[in-house]
Amino acid sequence: MAANTRDIRRRIKSVKNTAQITKAMQMVAASKMRKAQQLAIDGRPYAQLLNKISAAVNEVHGDEKHPLLQQREVKKELVIIISTDKGLCGALNTNLLREAAKFDPEKTLFITGGRKAAQWAARSRRNLIAEFQLKDTPSFVETKVISKMAIEQFLDGSVDKVSVLVTRFVNTLTQEPVVFQLLPVSASPSNTKDMEAAREAGGLDVEFEPNSLAVLDALLPYYAHFAIYRAVVEARAAEHSARMVAMKSATDNAKSLIKDLTLEYNKIRQASITTELLEITTAQMALG
Amino acid sequence: MATLRLEIVTPDKLAFEGDVESVVIPGSEGELGVLPMHIPLMTQIKPGEVVITQNGKKDYLAVGEGFATVTQTNVNILTDMAIEWQHIDETAAEAAIERAKSTLAGRHDLSEEEVASVQASLLKSLAQLHVRRRHHS
C-alpha cells in the first residue's frame, strides 16, 4: 500500500514537470505565432496584386511565349516541399508528407526546405536534388535561392513543371497542405477572377515600358521568387499555430491526468488511514 | 472631376489606398505622369519618388523597385518599399548608405546575390534621402 502511494506521488511529479514544459512551449509558440500570422496576413494584399498583374500579363501575352510561360508535356516534375524543422506540432508534417507521397517517385524530383521533409525524402528514397535549411523568420534572400534553383531547373529542361507543396495557414486551428503550380507561371483558378477584373478594367491592349519582354523578364522570376517567399511565410505561420494548439492540448491532458492521479492518491491514502484506525480500535477492543 | 484609384502595396502592408487626381511614377524609362483615362500600361519602376495629388494637395513617397500597372481608372504600384517623406529617417538612411558602400567596397567574397541585394538597398536609401531633402523645409 505504501509503495503504491509513493509510485503515484512520483508519477504526479513527473506529469507536473511535463505540463510545465509543454506550457512553456505553448507560450513560446503563441508569441511566435502572433508574429508569423501578422507577417502572413499583412503580405496578402501584395501577393494578390502580384497575382493579378501576373495573370494579366499571362492573358495579354498568350501567344508570344516567354520561356517561363511555356507549357510542356510533363515528363519530369519538380516538387518543392516546405516543412518544419522540428516536430511537436501535431499532424502538420504527417498531413504534408502524405500529400508528398502521392507524387510518382519515378517522375518526380524533390527540393526540400526544412528538416522533416528532407528526412522523409531520404527515408523513402525519393529523388532529392537539394535540401535547404530555413530560418525561423524567413528572409527573401534566403528563399530566393530555392526559387532560383527551381527556375534554372525549369529553363534548362531538366523538369517540365515545378510545383510547391506547403502547409497553408487558414487560421489558428486549421492548416491544410496545398499543392500549387509555380512554373510554368499560369493563372491558377484562384486568380481567374482577378484576370477577368484585369481584362474588364484594362482591355487587352496594354502597353509595356520599356517593352513587354523586359517587363516579363523582370516580372516572372520575381513572381516565382515571391511565391516561394509567401509559401514559406505561410508555412511558418501554420507551423507555429499547429505547435501552439498541440502544446495546449498536451498541457490540458497533463492537467487532467494530474487531477485523476491526485484523486487516486487521496483515495488510497484515506483507505490506508481507515484500515489503520480499524486495526487500532480492534486491537484496543481485544485488549480492553 | 475624374479620379484614379491608386493602390501602393509593399510586402508588409498596404501603403496607400485612395482616389487621386494624378500620380507621378518613377518608371524605368523616366518619370511618368498619370492622369485619369490613361491608356493601359505596365512598367517596371526604379527606386525614386512617387508624387500623388489628392484633393489638390501633393504627397510624396519614396519607393523601391517594383512594377506599376495603369488602367483607365486604376493605378497599382507594387514595390518593396514605400515611405511617406515625413516618415523618412534621414540619419538612418545616411547610415544605411554608408554601410552599403563600405560593404561593397571592402568585401570581394560576396556572391552575386549579395551584391545585388546590397546595391538594391543602397539605391533605396538614396531614393529616400533624395525625397526627404527635396521636401524638407
Interface residues (C-beta under 8 A of the other chain):
Chain A: L39 D42 G43 P45 Y46 L49 L50 K52 I53 A56 V57 F140 V141 K144 V145 K148 A198 A201 G202 G203 D205 V206 E207 F208 E209 P210 A214 V215 A218 L219 Y222 F226 Y229
Chain B: E7 V9 T10 P11 D12 K13 L14 G27 S28 E29 L32 I39 P40 L41 M42 T43 Q44 F67 T69 T71 Q72 T73 N74 N76 L78 E113 E114 S117
